[in-house]
Amino acid sequence: MKTKVNKKFLLLATLIIPVILLLVVVFMFFSSIPRNAVFSNITDRAVTISWVTTVRSPGMAIVTNDSGRRIGLFKGDSQYGYDDRDVVVAEEKLAEENLKRVSKGDTTVRFEDLKIESGSVRKGWYYTHHVTITDLEPDSQYSVMVGNGLFFRQVADSIRGNDTVRTHVLLDSLQTPDPVYGKVGSWKGELADDGVVYMKLLYEGGIESGVLSSPIKADNGTFYLDLSNLFTPTGEKIDKTALIRSEIVWVEGGPNGRIGEFVVATDKDAPMDSIILQDPDIVQFPYDQRAGRTTIYFPDVISSVVDPDPLKLSTEVSADGLGLLGDGFFVICAGECNNYCRRPPCPVGPDGGCNDGASCNTEQEPPSGTPPGGNKPACVSPKQCIPSIYCSNGLAVNCQTGTACDARTDGMNSCGLIASQGGTGGGNTGGGGNNGGGTGNNGGGTPEVPAFPGGEYHTPDPSQQPYSIKPPSIYAQVPEDPDRVLFDPVTQNYYFISEGEYRFTYEDIEYTVVLPEGQSYYTIFIDTNGNGIRDEGEVTLSEDIDLLMLERVADVISYDIKAGLNFISIPVVLDRSNTASALLEDLNQRYGGVFYSIAKYDTNWKVVGDNLSVFNVNDFQIVPGSGYVLKSKVDLQIELTGKQVVFENEGDVAPIYLTPGWNLVGLYGTKTVDYTAESLIDSVNNYQEVDFLMDNVSSWSVSRGMYQGVQNSEGVIYGTDFPLTQQIGFFMRVLQGEGSWQPEHE
C-alpha cells in the first residue's frame, strides 16, 4: 500500500512540478515588462536606465552594440548593471569586509579591493528600477535592454523617443559639485520607499539639459542629485555661466503615486520643499503621460495654519485670497479626472474670477481617497481657468488637464507655476510664504541665479606635453611578508617581504628598485635600454656581487587610472617629484607621455600641464592632505613611491587645512581611521579645536563620469554613504570655520 502511495505521489509531483515551473517562467516573463523607460545621467562613461513594472520584480539592464535584438535571455558576457540600490548594499558589505581585514593587521587596501563582484550583488524587488551601467566607451552608441535577470526587452527613451543612447565625448573640463536634494513622502502619510526622482534644467536661449535621476532611499525617503558638468540631450557641454530659467522636477513612485512636472526655484533646491506623491486612484491619466506646466491656483482651499510636518494631513481650511500667505501644504495631481459634475461657473474672485468653472453634483459619489479639507470651490487666476477637482461638499469635479493643490504638503511651487506662463502675480519668492504674492523667479521678474566660486577646470592642449628619454630602471617583484631581504645564490633571486622602494649601490652608482606587492619573486637586473625586458648583456645581480646592501626607503601607492579625469590623493611624501611639474614630467617619462595635466583646487583651479612656461607660472607643491586631478590619455595602472607620515601615537599629527567653501582634500597617515563620507562630516563637525560646520562630501566617480555625494542638512542625511580611501581625492564643503582639522587615528 505504501508503495502505491509513493508512486501516486511521484506521479502527481511529476505533473505538478513542471506546471509550477511553467507558471514561474510565465510570471518572470510578464513581470519584466517595462513601462515608462527613461535614459538619464548620461556622461562620457555611464548611463542610467530607469523604468517601472506593474509588480515588484528584480531589475537589471544590458547595453549592447547590437541594435537588432528586441527580446532575449541574459547573456553572461554582456555589459550589464544591477539596480543602484542593490549595488549600494553590496558596496557597504564590501567596505565592512575591508574594515575587518584592516582590523586584523592587513593595512593594505588596493583599488581592486573596492570593486564588487557580480555574484555579491543581491537583487531586490522593486516597482521602480534604477540601473546605472558604468565603464562604457566615450562617444559610443548603445542599445539598451532591461529585465529581471532572466528575460530582457529592448526599450526606448519615453521622453525623447530614441531607442539607442550615446555616451558623451571624454570630459575635458570640470566644475565643483552643485548638489540638490530633498525628501519624498507618500499620499498615505508615509515616507516613500520605492521611487525615482527626475530633473532637468531649462536655460535662457532655449537650452535644455539632459535628464538627471536619483532613486529614493528606502530608509528616509530622500534623494540626491548633482547639477555640475551638465550636457544637452545631444551631448553639448552646458556652460556653467548660462542663466537657468527653471528647474523641472517630476517623480515616479509606482503604487506610491506620482507627480507630474513642476518647477523648483533655483534658490530653493537644496533642500527642496518636501514632495508628496499623489494618490493614483484619485487622478487617472495615461501611464506614460507627464503633466504639462498648467497648474490650478487654489485661493480658497490652501490653509496658512497647518501642521509643519509635511507627512501629516491638515484639515485647516481658510480663504487666503490669491496666493499662499503662509507655508501652506499642497499636493500636485495631474492628467484628466473623471467628469463628475459640470454645472454653474465658479464664483467671481478678487481678480475677476473665472468664466468657466464647475460646481457640485450632489448625487455623484466622490472618488476614493478624497483628502480632508478639500471641500471648497476654487477658481484660478484670470489668465488660466481650470476647474478644481474638489468642490463645496467634498465631491470631485472635472479638473480637465493640469495640476491641482490641496492642503497637505508644503512649498512645492505648483501654485506659482501659472505665473510662468505670462502672469504677473503669484511668484515663488514673494512676501509671506513660499508662494506669496509678489515678483518671483517664475512670475516674470529677474531670475535669481546663485554665484559659484572657482569656475571650470580646463585641461591644456594635449599636443604639447613634456617628454624625456626613459632612464635605466630596475625590475623586481615581491611576495608579501617580513621586512628583510634574502639572497639565494643558487637561484640568483632576491626574496623581498614588503612592497616598497629599495635602494642599493652597484659599481659606485646608486640604483633604486620599486617592488610591487602580492606577486612572485624575480631576478633583479639593470634595464640599460629601458624596454622592461632582460636582454642579453644586461647585468643580473648575483652572488658574485659582494655585500649588496638594500635599504627599504619608501612605500608604493598603486592607482588604477582611467582615460580622462582622475581624482587622486598622494598620502606619502614623494622623494623626488615634490612639485606638480616634476611629478607630471616623471610620470610621462615612466609611462610613455600619456598624462595631459595635473590640477588642484584652492578657491580656483590651478592647472599644470601645457609646457615649461606654464609650469613656472602655475606650479605647486605635492603634499599629503590635498587632492589632485590627474588627466590621462589612456587606461593604465601607475605606482608612486614615498615615505608615509607616521600617525600612530600621542603627539603625531596629520592635519588637513580647511577653509570656507569647497576644499579638494585627501586622507593620509599610517594609522588614520577609515572614514566614510557620513562619518567624516560628523568628525569635522565635532572637532573641538575649530568650530567647523561642514555639510557635504562629494567624490568624483571616474567610472560614472559624475560626482557622488553625501549631504548633511540639519541632521537629515541625503545621498548614499561611501568609503574614503587614502588614494582618492574628494571635495569637502565647509560652511564656517577655518583652520587645521586633525583626523583620528587607531
Sequence and secondary structure as in RCSB ss.txt:
>XXXX:A:sequence
MKTKVNKKFLLLATLIIPVILLLVVVFMFFSSIPRNAVFSNITDRAVTISWVTTVRSPGMAIVTNDSGRRIGLFK
GDSQYGYDDRDVVVAEEKLAEENLKRVSKGDTTVRFEDLKIESGSVRKGWYYTHHVTITDLEPDSQYSVMVGNGL
FFRQVADSIRGNDTVRTHVLLDSLQTPDPVYGKVGSWKGELADDGVVYMKLLYEGGIESGVLSSPIKADNGTFYL
DLSNLFTPTGEKIDKTALIRSEIVWVEGGPNGRIGEFVVATDKDAPMDSIILQDPDIVQFPYDQRAGRTTIYFPD
VISSVVDPDPLKLSTEVSADGLGLLGDGFFVICAGECNNYCRRPPCPVGPDGGCNDGASCNTEQEPPSGTPPGGN
KPACVSPKQCIPSIYCSNGLAVNCQTGTACDARTDGMNSCGLIASQGGTGGGNTGGGGNNGGGTGNNGGGTPEVP
AFPGGEYHTPDPSQQPYSIKPPSIYAQVPEDPDRVLFDPVTQNYYFISEGEYRFTYEDIEYTVVLPEGQSYYTIF
IDTNGNGIRDEGEVTLSEDIDLLMLERVADVISYDIKAGLNFISIPVVLDRSNTASALLEDLNQRYGGVFYSIAK
YDTNWKVVGDNLSVFNVNDFQIVPGSGYVLKSKVDLQIELTGKQVVFENEGDVAPIYLTPGWNLVGLYGTKTVDY
TAESLIDSVNNYQEVDFLMDNVSSWSVSRGMYQGVQNSEGVIYGTDFPLTQQIGFFMRVLQGEGSWQPEHE
>XXXX:A:secstr
 HHHHHHHHHHHHHHHHHHHHHHHHHHHHHHT  EEEEEES  SS EEEEEEEEEEE  EEEEES TT  EEE  
TTSEEEEBHHHHHHHHHHHHHHHHHHHHTT     GGGG   GGG     EEEEEEEE S  TT EEEEEEESSS
EEEE   TTT  SEEE      EE    EEEEEEE TTSSB  S EEEEEEEETTS B   EEEE  TTT EEEE
E SS B TTS B  TTS EEEEEEEEE GGG EEEEEEE GGG TT   EE B TTTS   TT    S B   TT
T  SS  S TTS         SS SS  B   EEEE       S     TT   SS     TTS   TT  TT  
S     TT     S  TTS      EEEE  SS B    TTGGGGGT SS  SSBTTSTTBSS  TTTTS     
  SS  EE   TTS        EEE    S  S EEEETTTTEEEESS EEEEEEETTEEEEEEE SSS     E
EETT SSS  TT  B  TTSTT   EEEEEEEEEEE SEEEEEE  EEESS  BHHHHHHHHHHHTTS EEEEEE
ESSSEEEE S HHHHHHH  B  TTBEEEEEESS EEEEEEEEE    STT    EEE SEEEEE    TTB  E
EHHHHHHHHHT SSS  EEEEEEEEETTTTEEEEEEEETTEEES   EE TT  EEEEEEE  EEE   B 
